[in-house]
Amino acid sequence: MQLPATSVIKPKILYYGAPVILLTTYNEDASVNISPLSSSWGLGQNIVLGVSTEGKAYINLKRQLECVINIPDQTLWENVEKLASYTGKNPVPKHKQEMGFRYCKDKYAVSGLTPERSVTVKPTRIKECPIQIEAIVKDITIPEYDPVFAIVETEVKQFHAHETIIKGENHIDPTKWSPLIYNFRHYYGVGHELGKTFRSET
Ligand SMILES: Cc1cc2nc3c(=O)[nH]c(=O)nc-3n(C[C@H](O)[C@H](O)[C@H](O)COP(=O)(O)O)c2cc1C
């Protein structure tokens, strides 16, 4: 098979396909903010997040070192998109205003999602999300070379999953779980299974 030739390009964004997460954090007044993110990755029992230093999530994570990493499936993309043009930060930073962002205090109301009390942290879980991970913040690093994003390291405290996607006692059934993927600013589901790695237990 002949492989395609390559060209050098300069994409403005590097969102080459990662699961969307809905990060819930605790506001000063005990209400809860929801921030859509796609920069996250699991590292053992820790999850690393890439969080803009200009948003409300960052302010909340610094003040109250707790969050819930709620992971929507592909059926929830429109709920995610309802949140996309809002920030919980008031006033809205000028350059975000210019991009069309508006302030929203009640992200649950605007997204049509439902809060559920968490067990180990104060921010609520999002009931509709099939995976809801309660976590605490262990470290926040702002890279000198690009202070626009903070690298937030969290430690998982409790992992909740809808019973419909659990297999056995402690596994997620990948045939039942379909994360929502952010693919160069478009929402995608995942396709059918291609195979599995040699370490898979399911
Ligand atoms: C699907 C999606 C993925 C996003 N990924 C990120 C991300 O990884 N990190 C980030 O800081 N902002 C990301 N954003 C932008 C934030 O959601 C946006 O800045 C929002 O206003 C943050 O809300 P907050 O200020 O209330 O925390 C993403 C937005 C969408 C819709």
The ligand as an SDF file (V2000), in Angstrom:
LIG
                    3D

 31 33  0  0  0  0  0  0  0  0999 V2000
  -15.4260   20.5040   24.2310 C   0  0  0  0  0  0  0  0  0  0  0  0
  -14.6090   21.5860   24.8640 C   0  0  0  0  0  0  0  0  0  0  0  0
  -13.3160   21.3240   25.3170 C   0  0  0  0  0  0  0  0  0  0  0  0
  -12.5630   22.3060   25.9590 C   0  0  0  0  0  0  0  0  0  0  0  0
  -11.3220   21.9860   26.4490 N   0  0  0  0  0  0  0  0  0  0  0  0
  -10.6930   22.8570   27.2660 C   0  0  0  0  0  0  0  0  0  0  0  0
   -9.5090   22.4660   27.9570 C   0  0  0  0  0  0  0  0  0  0  0  0
   -9.0200   21.3480   27.8380 O   0  0  0  0  0  0  0  0  0  0  0  0
   -8.9500   23.3610   28.8090 N   0  0  0  0  0  0  0  0  0  0  0  0
   -9.4880   24.6170   29.0010 C   0  0  0  0  0  0  0  0  0  0  0  0
   -8.9530   25.3800   29.8190 O   0  0  0  0  0  0  0  0  0  0  0  0
  -10.5860   25.0220   28.3360 N   0  0  0  0  0  0  0  0  0  0  0  0
  -11.2070   24.1600   27.4900 C   0  0  0  0  0  0  0  0  0  0  0  0
  -12.3640   24.5340   26.8630 N   0  0  0  0  0  0  0  0  0  0  0  0
  -12.8420   25.9380   27.0300 C   0  0  0  0  0  0  0  0  0  0  0  0
  -13.5860   26.1490   28.3570 C   0  0  0  0  0  0  0  0  0  0  0  0
  -14.6720   25.2710   28.4690 O   0  0  0  0  0  0  0  0  0  0  0  0
  -14.0690   27.6050   28.4350 C   0  0  0  0  0  0  0  0  0  0  0  0
  -12.9350   28.4340   28.5780 O   0  0  0  0  0  0  0  0  0  0  0  0
  -15.0580   27.8860   29.5430 C   0  0  0  0  0  0  0  0  0  0  0  0
  -15.4310   29.2360   29.4850 O   0  0  0  0  0  0  0  0  0  0  0  0
  -14.5050   27.5570   30.9310 C   0  0  0  0  0  0  0  0  0  0  0  0
  -15.5160   27.7990   31.8790 O   0  0  0  0  0  0  0  0  0  0  0  0
  -15.1750   28.4750   33.2820 P   0  0  0  0  0  0  0  0  0  0  0  0
  -14.4900   29.7880   33.0030 O   0  0  0  0  0  0  0  0  0  0  0  0
  -16.5120   28.6570   33.9490 O   0  0  0  0  0  0  0  0  0  0  0  0
  -14.2790   27.5200   34.0120 O   0  0  0  0  0  0  0  0  0  0  0  0
  -13.1050   23.5990   26.1520 C   0  0  0  0  0  0  0  0  0  0  0  0
  -14.3870   23.8720   25.6710 C   0  0  0  0  0  0  0  0  0  0  0  0
  -15.1350   22.8860   25.0420 C   0  0  0  0  0  0  0  0  0  0  0  0
  -16.5220   23.1980   24.5590 C   0  0  0  0  0  0  0  0  0  0  0  0
  1  2  1  0
  2  3  1  0
  2 30  2  0
  3  4  2  0
  4  5  1  0
  4 28  1  0
  5  6  2  0
  6  7  1  0
  6 13  1  0
  7  8  2  0
  7  9  1  0
  9 10  1  0
 10 11  2  0
 10 12  1  0
 12 13  2  0
 13 14  1  0
 14 15  1  0
 14 28  1  0
 15 16  1  0
 16 17  1  0
 16 18  1  0
 18 19  1  0
 18 20  1  0
 20 21  1  0
 20 22  1  0
 22 23  1  0
 23 24  1  0
 24 25  2  0
 24 26  1  0
 24 27  1  0
 28 29  2  0
 29 30  1  0
 30 31  1  0
M  END
$$$$
